[in-house]
Amino acid sequence: MRLSFLEPLYAEPGPFASVYLDTSRDVEHPERAIALRWQRLRDRLTRQGADRALLKVVEEVVGADTEVPGMHGQAIFAAHGALVLDGELPRPPAHDSARYGTLPDAMPLVTQHIPEIPYLAVTVHYGGLPTAETHGWVTLDAETGTWPASNVTPGERLHLRVAVATWHHTAVRLGHQLDEWARRAHADAVVMGGDKWASNVLIRRLPHALRDRVVRVGGPTATDTGRALLEPQLNTVFHGHMAAHDRALVNIFIGRHALHGAATEGVSATVSALQRGQVAALLLNHPLGSSLRLWAGPQPTLLTLTEEELISFGVRAPREERADEALVRTLVGTSAELVVVPDSELRLDEGVGALLRYADPGTPS
């Protein structure tokens, strides 16, 4: 998973207010519920030292996602009296939270983007007889997205009405158009629902490479929900899966590790590689909890296990930080990726490993 979307968070130093709250609209009196949640979080930030100017900036955007229907959440980051980042969460946070600290609390936002699977969703609606020798219309909707974030931030949408008499012919052109669209989106899969006959006509006319990635789904295929096209089906198809890009990185890691190549495991060796800017992708068996701590300096690569080591690097005011906050900053600052891989597929030493950009005699094993 690429973390470039977090770069605005680290363009300026902290301290940061990091707020996660449930802003779902599927409850009675949602605005009142959101206001009560924010009041509790506001009090928490005040106790942690946030000033009024910062609280006002956050308050101005709390619940501003009124156009997003259904269950979802909001992640808000602010610093020095200015909004830094405001993002939608495809699921409400497990617990509303607010932190005021040197580093932004970005890992919960990252976790809600995992596994970041790119896809193309297509629905084909037709209510007539299964033949091209009749009157009527075939309606096609298609949408690109990256699951699960696209549940609340859908991508580009295509909507077409095609006379059923020309459907066989038009499907050839549409097949090439969808193929090009899927290529631009780097889609791992094409999830298709709707009328069986009309969908089959289209599938048979897709280029072979795209046809092999089609996943047929059933169930209601509403197109006007304000959320991702085929959202319930997407959640079923992709749950428990890794993005093809991430799986490729894991396979490279396994191959290199077996040959004692540019890969490493364990907290100490991985932190050492991060210090040297060697890490191309950090692998975790699960997102780190809040208990593990690391020592951090003013630069992303100034990251150590002990205060003494950080002082030896010339840092005059070392800070002990939550490991998840410090690691995300280092990954973003060194343009490294993050891959969460189930331990059932690959059990990492201490739950952490790294695919390296290079290895040399100084690389920790």
N, C-alpha and C positions, 0 to 999 in steps of 0.2 A: 504494500500500500504506500503510495506516494503522499507525502505530508506537505507539499508546497502550499496547500490552501491555508496552512497555519502561519505562513511567513509574516503576515501583518502583525501577529502577536509578538514577534520578537524584533520588530523594527526599532522599537524604543525600549528603554529599561523600565522596570517596574517602580513601585509596587503595583499590583494588579488586583482588581475585583473580578472574581470569577463566579458567575451565578448560573445555576441550573435549576429550572423549575418547570412544573407541569402546566402547560397552557392549553390543554385539551378543550375542545368546544362541544364535546358530546355529553355534557352534564347540564343540569338545571342552573341557571344564573352563572355562566362561566366567568363573566367579568368580575363578579363578586368573589368567586373562589380564587381567581388569580390574584386579586388585590389582597386577600387575606394571606395567601402564600408569600407574596412579595413583602408584606409588612413584617412577617416573621424573619425573612431573609435580610431585610433592611436592618432590623434590630441586631441581627447577628453580625453584619458587616460593621455597624457602628461600634459594637463592643470590640471588634478586632482592630479598630483604628481608622476606618474609612471616613473621609471628611464629607461635608454636605454637598460640595460640588460634584464629587464622584458619585454619590448616591443619587443625585438629581439626574445625571447622565444615564445611569442604569434605569432609573424609574421611567424615563421618557420612552424607552423601547420595550419595557416589560409588557407583554400582552399585545404588542403591536402587530402580531401575526394573525390578525383577525380573518384574513382571507384563507387561512389553512383550516379545513374542516377536520372533524374527528379527533382521535387521540394523537397527541404529539407533545413535544416539549420545546424549550428554548434554552440556548446557551448564549450567555452575554459576557463579554470581557471589556473592561474599561480600565484606563490608567491616566493619571494626571489630568483629570477632568474631561477626558475625551473618550468616546466610544472607539474601541479597537476592532472588535469582531462581534457579529451577531448572527447566530446560525440556528436553523431549525433542526430539531431532533426527531427522527422518525418514530421514536417511542418516548413516552414520558420517562424522565429519570426515575430510577428506583426510589430515590429519596431527593427531595428538594435540597439544594446545598448552596452555600455562599462562603467563599474564602477570600481573604485579603492578605496577600503575601508577595514576596519578592518575585516569584515566578507564577505564571498563569497555570491554573489547574486544567490542563488541556486533555489529559488522558480520557476522561469520560466522553468528550466530544469525539476523539479518535475512535474509541470503542464503538460508538454508535454508527460510525462509517464502515466498520469492518463487517463483511469481508470485501466490500467495494467491488461487486461483480458488475461489469458492463453488459448491457443486454439491449435487445430490440424486442418490444412487445407489439403484437399485431392482433387486431380483432376484425373478423369479417362477418357482417350481418346480412342475411338474406332470408326472407320469409316465404318465398314462392316455391314452385315445383323445382326439383333438381334437374333442370334442363335449360339450355340456352335458347330454346325455341318458345319462349314465353315473354310476357311483358313484366317489367319490374326493375328494381334497382338493387345492386350490391353495394353495401356501405363498408368502406374500409377505414379503420383508424390504426395508426402506427405511431409509436413513441419510443425514443431512446431514453436510457437512464442508467444510473449506477446504483444497484441495490446494496443496502436498504435505504440510503439517504434519499433516493428518488421517490420514496413513498410520499414524502411531503414537499419535495422539490423536483417535480417531473421535468423531463427534458423536452426537446422539440417535438411537436405533434403534427402529424399529417392526417388530413381528413379528405376522403374522396367518395363520390357517388358515381357508380359506373352502371350503365344500362346492362342488364343481365344478358341481352343478346350479343353484346360485345365482350363479355367477361373473359372468355377463353383467349381472345386476342389481346385484350388489355392486360391480362395477367402476365403475359410475357414481358411487356415493358415494365410493369410494376415489379416483377421479379428482379430485373437488373437494377431498378431504382432502389429497392430495398437492400440489395446486395451492396451497392455503393454506400448506402447509409450505414449499414452494419459495419462495413470496413472502417469508415470514418470514426465510428463509436468504439471500435475494437471490441465488438460484442462477442462475449463468450457463448451466448445462446440467443435463439429467436423463439420467444414464447408466444404461441399462437392459440387463440380461442375463437369461438363463434360457430357459425353454421358449418356443418361437416362437409357438405358437397362443395360449397363455394371455397372453403379453405383448402380442400384437396386439390381443386383446380389450380389455385395459386401455388401450393407447395410443389406440385409436379412441374411447375414452370420456373421454379427458383434455380439459380446456378447450383451445381452439385455441392460445392464447398459450403454454401449457405444452407442447403437442404439438409445436410448432415447435422446441422446445429439446431434444427427445429425441435421444439418440445411442445407437443399438443396438450392442451389443458381443457377441462370442462368447467361447468359451473357458470354462474351469471357473469356476463361480460359488459357491465355498464360502462359507458364512456363519458359520463358527465358528473363524476363524483367529486371533481376538484382535486383528486389525489392521483397517484400513479395509475396508468392504464393497466388493468389486470392485477391490481395490488394484492388481493388475497391469493391468487394463483402464484404470483412471484414469490411470496413469502413461503409457500409450500415447496416450490421448485428449488429455491436456493438455500433454504434453511440447512445448516450443517455443512455447506459446501465452501470450498475455497475458490477464489478467483484464479483463472488459468495462469495469470501473470505471477501470482504469489506461489502457486504450486510449482511453477517452473523454477523459481528462486529456491524453493525447498529442495527440489531435485538436484540443482546445482550444488547446494550446500552438502547434501548427502554424498555426492560424488567426490567433491573436493575433500571432505572430511575423511573419507575412506582412503584417500591417497595422501593424507597429511598435507593437503594443499592450503589454499587461501581461505581458511575457515577456522573458527575457534568456538569453544564452549565454556560455560561457567562465568560467574559474575566478574571475578578478578580479571580473567583474560579478556573478556568483552569490554570492560571499562578501560583497560589498557589500550585496546585497539581503537576505542572511541577517542581517547586522548590524542592518538596519532592521526586521526582522520582517515583511518583505514576502512571503516565499516561502510559497505555498500547497502547492506540490509541487516537490520536487527531482527532476530527470530525469538519469539516468546511462546512458551506453552500456554500462558494466560496473562492478561494484563496484570501488571504489578499492583499489589495492594499498597496501602498507605503506611505500612509498618517499616518497610525497608527504607533506609536513609543513605544518601550519598553527600559528599562535600563538593560544593560548586563555587567557582570563581566567576569573574565578570564575563569571560568568553565561553562559548559553548563547549570547547574542547578541554576547558579547565574543570575536570571531573575526576574525583578520586574516592577511594574507599575510606580514607582517614584524613583527619585534619592535618596531621604532620606532613603527609605527602603533598597536600595542596600548598602548605606553607613553603615547602622545599621548591615549589615552582615559582615562588616569588609573590604569591597572593598574600596581601597584608590583612585582608578582612575575609577569611574563609567563612562560608555559610553552610550549615547543615540543612539539606533540603529533602523533601520527599523524593524517592528515587524515580517515581513515575513522572513527576514534573521536570526533574533535571534531565532525564533521558529524552523526553520529547523535545526539550529545547536543543539538546545536542544533536539529535537526529535531524531536526529542521535546519540547524545551523551548519551542518556538514552535508546536507542534501542526501541523507541516507533514508532508506525505506524501512517500513515496519511490517513484519509478517507475524500474525498470530496463528500458530499451527497446533492443532490438538495433540496432546501427548500420546493419544492412541495411534497417531500416524508417525510421530517422531518425538521421542522423549529426550529432551535436552538436559545436559548437566546443569543442575540448579535452575532448570526451567528457562535458560537463556543461552543464546548462541549468536554468532554473527557470520555472515557471508562477507568476505573481505575484498577490497579493491585490489590489493596486492599483498604479498608476503615477502619478508626479508629476514635476515638473521635476527633482527630485533623483535620480530613478531612473537607475542606470547603464545604458548601452545595450550 
